[in-house]
Every structure is written in C-alpha cells, then in structure tokens.
Amino acid sequence: MVEVVKQLLVSTELGQISVVSTVVAHDLVESAVSLRAVTFDPKLPADMSVRKCTAILLAIDGRPELERVSLSLTLQNELQGDPCTGQCLDAQEWSDGENLVVIGTEDGEALDIRYPKLGFYDSRIVSYAENSLTLQLNGLPKLNRPSYHFIIAENEDPEPVESSAWFAVDQNHQFLLNQ
C-alpha cells in the first residue's frame, strides 16, 4: 500500500488555509498525484462578483484502485464556520464582519453524476468542523484519471450582491480542470 500526502497553504483575508491531501492505493506512484491551487474567474449570475476565487485541484494520473482519498481544508484562525450547503454542493462560510470566505466542493449527488453507480448519491462524503471541511472517499474502483476539487471564494461582508461567494464555490468540475 502506498500513501501519498501533499500539502499547500493558501492566503486569504481571514488567514491561511492549510490544504492536505492523502491518496492511498496499491498501484500508486507519488508523481501520479497532483495538488495545486489555481486562481480563476468563476461563472456567476449577472451583477455578482467576488474579490478572489481559488480552485484547489487534486488529480491522480492513470487508473489506480484507490483505497482512500482525503482532501481537507482548514482555516487557521479562531472564527467558527457555518455550513451553507445546496443541491450538489457542500460548503461552509466564515466572516469577521468585514471579510467573507466560503469554501465549497461537490457533494455526494454531484460525485454520483460524475462517477455513476459508485453509491455516492446517499453518502455523506464531506465532514464539517468549526474551522475545516474534509472530503473523504474510501474503497474506490479503478477510475480513469480521478480528480476532486474545493473552491475558496473571498468577498467583502456584507457582499454587494448577496450570495455571490456561495455561487462562486458552485462551479462545474470540468470548467475547473480547464483553468
């Protein structure tokens, strides 16, 4: 069994976000696992905007049979987050009254659309803590170049157009891969 751990730090107006990915598989080499942060312009409804949007992309080359995939984002400050989920989206937000950070990822329903028949639809694949979100997947079959993401959206608080950051973290996975 091979375990590959990758880490990043992402700076936000509310402090550093620590990103840790762990991929465990029998047929895995370290160079097959990529973890990167990419700043991008999200697709948003008219009149909405965010100050900054960063995609965290975990990609695995080849067709490994994955024993475990974990991707965790932790905001390193004393603020307590509030879940703000939606259809196909697990998300959480933090605010200091002037700045807002929303972190989101695909929920089980969204992963079930991308990877049909793997039982994600009714699964709780994202866990929440007061300062973090973690995507945890276990016992996956061989998938061709599997990939997963989180999005970090930053805006002023209150937002010029309410829910802009929430919409910013709800982006199509293929759109993010093309960034």
Order of alpha helices (4+ residues) and beta strands (2+ residues): beta-beta-beta-beta-beta-beta-beta-beta-alpha-beta-beta-beta-alpha-alpha
